[in-house]
Amino acid sequence: MPRRPSGEVTLRDVALAAGVSVATASRVLGVPTSASHARREQVVRAARELGYRPAGGTRAVGDAGAGRLALVVPDLADLRFAAIARGVLGRARETGRTVLAYDAGGDATVEADILRSLPSPIDGVVLCGSSLPAGLLEDCSHGRRLVLVDGQVGSFPAIVFDVGSGIGQALAHLRALGHAVIAYVGGSPADSWYDHAQRGALSAAGIEVIHLGHVPPTHGGGVAAADLVLDSGATAVLCHNDAVAIGVVRRLEAHGRRVPEDMSVVGFGNDPASALVRPELTTVALPLLRAGREAADLAEPPALRPGPGPLPTELVVRGSTARARRVGLRVAP
């Protein structure tokens, strides 16, 4: 098939060469998953051979590197980031883009090295839970479009959650159950934005909250924090995420304490595991898949747009919270 100058090639030419309607050609090139694999290959091959370039586009269909995103997460073992990654990957698949995924292993130095060494061309970078300062992000981005998820640094566009609303809903629920003293188990200091947002909401809540410090945002972190929870005199505990909350529940059980009869426990994130443990975990649901999808769109050319504003959060009440029955279940000496 002779290749014509791209400025002369129309969508009608592509449809004719592929043997499909103009509407089908438009749908396939706009949303690749809307057609079968064979039909999609048929249309894309015709567009590539003709040198078709969409109106206002910057690349011809099929050019090397077209529609490539980089996704960088601090730890794919963290179910929160894994869900966000699924959202990014799903949206990229729908729009025909390729995603290069990187796991920084919770190490900010590794995260910076990944950003510096990304291959070209890359249209945009989705960076989850970053703890890097704005200046270093600027240096590492090399002018690429950079979108933050679950974090907010400088003027970079960001997808964030309405953490304050989630904390408020959780505290209102516990207060309605008669809990007057609540413990809080924070996450890793590396998860600075998320932890800071939770702490800020707690300080403005007008209720006594005992801050028990930071732990790794894992099941093991919750196990380590449970003794502090018991020794705090609180009747309920709010945890940085669901993994920490599940660790707290398991350690309380090992001490012979009952959840929720002796201690109410609230998580954050609504991870899939939160509905599988016993008792099922009361938690604050975050729209993680939506966050990933919106981040993928925000990283798409042309110019960067501001983030959509905080995404809504919602308390999911399950079996790990109940009315306060007693004050202070301290660890036996």
URRAFEN-V517548 format. One record per backbone hydrogen bond with DSSP energy under -0.5 kcal/mol. NH is the residue of the N-H (numbers start at 1). CO is the residue of the C=O. E is the energy in kcal/mol with one decimal. If there is no record, write none. Layout:
nh co e
NH CO E
NH CO E
This chain:
nh co e
4 50 -0.7
8 5 -2.2
9 5 -0.6
9 6 -0.8
14 10 -1.7
15 11 -2.5
16 12 -2.5
17 13 -2.4
18 14 -2.1
19 15 -1.1
20 15 -2.4
25 21 -2.4
26 22 -2.5
27 23 -2.3
28 24 -2.8
29 25 -2.3
30 26 -1.6
31 27 -3.1
33 94 -0.8
34 31 -2.4
35 32 -1.1
40 36 -2.7
41 37 -2.6
42 38 -2.1
43 39 -2.3
44 40 -2.7
45 41 -2.4
46 42 -1.7
47 43 -2.5
48 44 -2.6
49 45 -2.5
50 46 -2.1
51 47 -0.9
52 47 -2.7
53 6 -0.5
57 54 -2.7
61 52 -1.9
63 60 -1.9
66 63 -1.8
68 65 -0.9
69 98 -3.1
70 124 -2.2
71 100 -2.9
72 126 -2.8
73 102 -2.4
78 75 -1.5
79 77 -0.6
81 78 -0.5
82 78 -2.1
83 79 -2.1
84 80 -1.8
85 81 -2.5
86 82 -1.9
87 83 -1.8
88 84 -2.2
89 85 -2.8
90 86 -2.6
91 87 -2.2
92 88 -2.4
93 89 -2.2
94 90 -1.9
95 91 -1.5
96 93 -1.0
97 92 -2.9
98 67 -2.1
100 69 -2.8
101 99 -0.6
102 71 -2.8
104 73 -3.1
104 102 -0.5
106 74 -2.5
107 104 -1.4
108 106 -0.6
111 107 -2.3
112 108 -2.3
113 109 -2.2
114 110 -2.6
115 111 -2.1
116 112 -2.2
117 113 -1.7
118 115 -0.8
123 68 -2.7
124 68 -1.0
125 145 -2.9
126 70 -3.2
127 125 -0.6
127 147 -3.1
128 72 -2.9
128 126 -0.5
129 149 -3.0
137 133 -2.3
138 134 -2.5
139 135 -2.1
140 136 -2.4
141 137 -1.9
142 138 -0.7
144 141 -2.1
145 123 -0.8
147 125 -3.1
148 157 -2.4
149 127 -2.4
150 159 -2.8
156 153 -1.6
159 148 -2.9
160 158 -0.6
162 311 -2.9
163 161 -2.3
166 162 -1.7
167 163 -2.8
168 164 -2.4
169 165 -2.5
170 166 -2.3
171 167 -2.7
172 168 -2.4
173 169 -2.0
174 170 -2.3
175 171 -2.8
176 172 -2.2
177 173 -1.0
178 175 -1.8
179 174 -2.3
180 178 -0.6
182 208 -2.2
183 236 -2.9
184 210 -2.7
185 238 -2.2
186 184 -0.6
186 213 -2.2
191 188 -1.9
192 190 -1.3
195 191 -2.3
196 192 -2.7
197 193 -2.5
198 194 -1.9
199 195 -2.5
200 196 -2.5
201 197 -1.9
202 198 -2.1
203 199 -2.3
204 200 -1.0
205 202 -1.5
208 180 -0.7
210 182 -2.6
211 209 -0.7
212 184 -2.7
212 210 -0.6
215 186 -1.5
218 216 -2.6
222 218 -1.7
223 219 -2.1
224 220 -2.2
225 221 -1.5
226 222 -1.3
227 223 -0.5
229 225 -2.0
230 226 -2.5
231 227 -1.9
232 228 -0.5
232 229 -1.2
233 230 -0.6
234 229 -0.5
235 181 -2.0
236 181 -0.8
237 264 -2.4
238 183 -3.0
239 266 -2.8
240 185 -1.7
242 268 -1.1
245 241 -1.9
246 242 -2.7
247 243 -1.9
248 244 -2.3
249 245 -2.4
250 246 -2.3
251 247 -2.0
252 248 -2.5
253 249 -2.2
254 250 -1.7
255 251 -1.4
256 253 -1.7
257 252 -2.6
262 258 -2.3
263 258 -1.4
264 235 -2.0
265 320 -2.6
266 237 -2.5
267 282 -2.7
269 284 -3.4
274 271 -1.7
275 272 -1.2
276 273 -1.3
277 273 -1.3
281 274 -2.9
282 265 -0.6
283 316 -2.2
284 267 -0.5
285 283 -0.6
285 314 -3.5
286 269 -1.0
287 312 -0.6
288 286 -2.3
291 287 -2.1
292 288 -2.1
293 289 -2.3
294 290 -2.8
295 291 -2.1
296 292 -2.0
297 293 -1.9
298 294 -2.4
299 295 -1.7
300 297 -1.4
311 160 -2.9
314 285 -1.7
316 283 -3.6
317 315 -0.6
318 316 -0.5
320 280 -0.8
321 318 -0.6
324 177 -2.5
328 326 -0.6
